[in-house]
Amino acid sequence: MSSDKARKLFEALDLDNDGTLTREEVITALRTKGPTLAAAGDLPFWGLGGTEDSSALFDSADQNGDAVLTLEEFAAVVDRRFGWR
């Protein structure tokens, strides 16, 4: 079960609205939307990072190694990392 914050962040990062996140979506969305999301309280400011940080977040969340993140995979990592659960 994901937190509401994780779901909201996942939806903001899902640029093509297909219900999954690719590495490129995570990197692009955090770069372009990250500051706005942080300012709105939807992402901790310390959660903002560069391409390497975004890629590392993706890698830690992609538990099954299929190169796409589901909400469940994403939420399991961000809820723990950002203290939302």
Secondary structure, DSSP 8 states (H G I E B T S, - for coil): ---HHHHHHHHHH-TT-SS-EEHHHHHHHHHHHHHHHHHTTSS-GGG---HHHHHHHHHHH-TT-SSEE-HHHHHHHHHHHTT--
